[in-house]
Amino acid sequence: MPTQFDQFENRMRKFAYASVLRQLSSHIHEAQKQDSARVQAPWVAERLVLWVLRDEVLAYGDKPMQATDLNKVLNMAWSGMDSEFQWFSPDNPLRLSLRAMLLAQLPHQRGQEIGPFGRQIDLLNQLDKYSRLYQLLESTLQMPPKDYLAMAGLFRVNAGQDISRVFSAKYRGELVRIFGQETVTRFFQTLLVPREATAMQMSEPHPDEWFQPNLLYRSPFTTYNGQWFFWGRCGLDRHLEFALSDIVGASADAQARRTFEDMFEVYVGSSLASTRAEVLDENAVRRRFNVEGGCCDYAIVEDNAITLLEVKNKALAHTFPASASVRTYKSKLKSTIVKAAEQLRNTGRFVEKSLLFASIHRVTVTYGDLYVAEADHLFDERSHERKAEHPVYILSVDHLDKLAEAVRLGQCTFASFFADYSARQQDPVSRLFTPAQLLELEPYQLQQQPARLVETYMPFCDELTERFSGRAETC
């Protein structure tokens, strides 16, 4: 790691170890609570947290750290980044460099989403309890997955109101009455990670960690010397919202992974079908356009416009680099995003033969937001010098749900949305970084959550209300 950071490491070591953790936790939590993330840059504090967690405890002093002391260290870290990191690489497209600069701050500038957690509810609603996937989830969680989601949902809501509430004896006692002592203990063990475990898990420093979003999502809370320290809403949300997909991603069970991917593809198809547009699945696309070779998962037919979609189970995680060369991204994404672009472009060639004057849009749908625009910017070093002939856009399933709802409500069509985005990309004044940004503008912006998500949550919430009836402290 950069030697420049030895200065603030030595400064932090002047103080008592637990007090350093306490000030970092307070800074991150307050910055997010006050909606001042742009000013206080809690993501810088997150990097210091990791530094402290894997540092030698005995190297620290006994003087309590104050907020003013932490601010001096944060300023040093901020200045150190300017001199130690190469933000722009001459070998990379400009957009990859911009992505690296923005990615760590991004989670702190977004509100709390309901889509990722809702997809977990939907998954369990559809999943056969005797399937390999269900057995994988249950054995890893060491409890029924629905019990985990119930406690996770309650924890997420209550933690957002008052973090101390979820650790109160009364709150935990109510959970024990419903789920049993063993299940509740196991649930809290998934959240409260001993300092030594995090230090061992993330023992090797790497420059990429200074660019990573949600750096501490695997350890949303740290326990040390009988105390717990909270590292903010963003890491906790990421931990709970992607708990099931993270289990699948870490598993070597090919059958369980295949089931998860198939169910994700079905989820996307259901989202598209909710719009009442003409939606073709892969077999129908092959028949309609005589596609040979790689074919996309879905096509949406709207008058003389075709939107092709390929679904890939990919989301940001600690294993996915935030700052890397094009060659590294090509290698990491060869079987997912790169393959999707090839399938979309191949399908597009056959559509062009069948519909000579049709407008064709190519879209890869991912499980989580990768925060990239056209796939060309990831895989072609020369893409910043010219316009791609057949750009491939990347849209997370959360953003697809919002777009589908806008289409269902008659605010736009899929084709008009991507045509608008394509047109804006030609003008530097109106150019957007990702298609998702366009969803925040009129006429695409929603005034309420997608109806499909609300319908997913209602039975889940009703069941929670029934199970916790009369226990206001918990609910």
Residue, then its C-alpha position, 0 to 999 in steps of 0.5 A: m500500500p502507499t507509503q504516504f499513508d504511514q503518516f496517518e497510521n502513526r497518528m491514529r496509533k497515538f490513541a486508544y484502539a477502541s476509541v478510534l473504532r468508536q469515532l470512525s463508527s460515529h463519523i460514518h453513521e452521522a454522515q449518512k444520517q444527516d444526508s451529508a455524504r457528499v461533504q463528509a465523504p464517509w467512504v474515506a472513513e470506511r478505508l480507515v476502518l479497514w486499516v485499523l481493523r487489520d492493524e496491531v492492537l498493541a501498537y495503539g496508545d491509551k489516549p481517547m480519540q476525539a472527533t477533531d482528531l479523526n478529522k485531521v486523519l481524514n484530511m491527511a488520508w484525502s490529501g494522500m490519495d491525490s498524491e499516491f493514486q493514478w486516477f487516470s490511466p493513459d491505457n484505459p478509456l476515460r469512462l473507466s477512470l471516471r467510474a473508479m473515481l465515483l464508485a466508492q462514493l456512489p452507495h452514500q449518494r443513493g437512497q435505500e432501495i427496496g428492489p434487491f430485498g424484494r427479489q430475495i422474497d420473490l426467490l423464496n416464494q418461487l423456490d422448491k424447498y426440496s431443491r438443491l438451491y434451497q438446501l444450499l441456502e438453508s445449510t449456509l444460513q443454518m436456519p430456514p431462509k424465510d426466518y432469515l429474511a424475516m429477521a433481516g427485514l425487521f433488523r433493516v427497518n429498525a436499524g434505520q430508525d435507531i441502531s441501539r434498538v436492535f441490540s436491546a435485550k427487549y428486542r432480542g427477547e421478542l425475536v427469541r420468542i418467535f424464532g428460538q434462541e439458536t436461530v436468533t443467535r445464528f442471525f446475529q452472528t452473521l452480522l456481528v463479526p469479530r475484529e480478528a475475523t475481518a483482519m484475517q479475511m482482509s489481511e492483504p492490503h490492495p490499492d483497489e480497496w480504496f476504490q471499492p464500493n461498500l468495502l465493509y459489507r461482509s462485516p457490517f458490525t465489528t465486535y471487539n473487547g465486548q463492544w460492537f461498532f456499526w459501519g453505516r447503512c450502506g454496508l448493512d444494506r448491501h449485506l442484507e439485500f444480497a445475502l442469498s445471491d452472495i451465498v450462491g456466488a460463493s458456492a461451487d454447487a453448479q446445480a444450485r447456481r444454475t437454478f438461481e440463474d434460471m430463476f433470475e431470468v424468469y424474474v426478468g421475464s415476469s417484469l417485462a410481461s407486466t408491461r403488456a408489451e409483446v415479449l418474446d423469449e429465446n425460443a420465440v426470438r429464434r423462430r421469429f428471426n431465424v437466429e443461428g448461434g448465440c441468441c438473447d434471452y428476450a426481445i420486446v417488439e414495439d412497432n418498428a423497434i426491437t429491444l433485445l435483452e440478455v440476462k446475466n447474474k452479475a453484481l458488484a462484490h469484493t471480488f470484482p475490481a473497481s479500478a483495473s485495466v481493460r484486459t482485467y475486465k475482459s478476463k473477469l467478465k468473459s463468461t457474463i457481460v462479454k458473452a452477453a454482448e456477443q449474443l446480443r450482437n449476433t441476434g441483432r444481425f438476424v433481426e436486421k435481415s428480417l426487419l430492414f428498417a427496424s431500430i434495434h437496441r441491445v441491453t444486458v440486464t444484470y443482478g446488481d448495478l455495475y455502474v457502467a454504460e456501454a459495454d464498449h467502454l469496458f472491453d474496447e480501449r479505443s471506444h472513447e475515440r469513436k462511436a460504437e456501431h452497435p452499442v450494448y447498454i447495461l441495466s440492473v434489474d432494479h432499474l429494469d423494474k422501474l423502466a418496466e413500470a414506466v412502460r406499464l403506466g404509459q409514460c414511455t416505451f422500451a424503445s423510446f427510452f433507449a432511443d432517447y438515451s442513444a440520442r443524448q449520448q451524441d451531445p456532450v451537453s446532454r450525455l449521461f454516464t449510464p441509462a439508469q440516470l435517465l430514469e431520474l428524468e421526466p417522463y421516465q421518473l416514477q412517483q411511487q415504487p413499481a407495483r410489482l415490488v409492492e405486490t411482492y412485499m405485501p404478503f411478506c409484511d402481512e406475515l410479519t405482522e401476524r407473527f409479531s402481532g402485539r409486539a410493537e417493540t419489535c415491529 
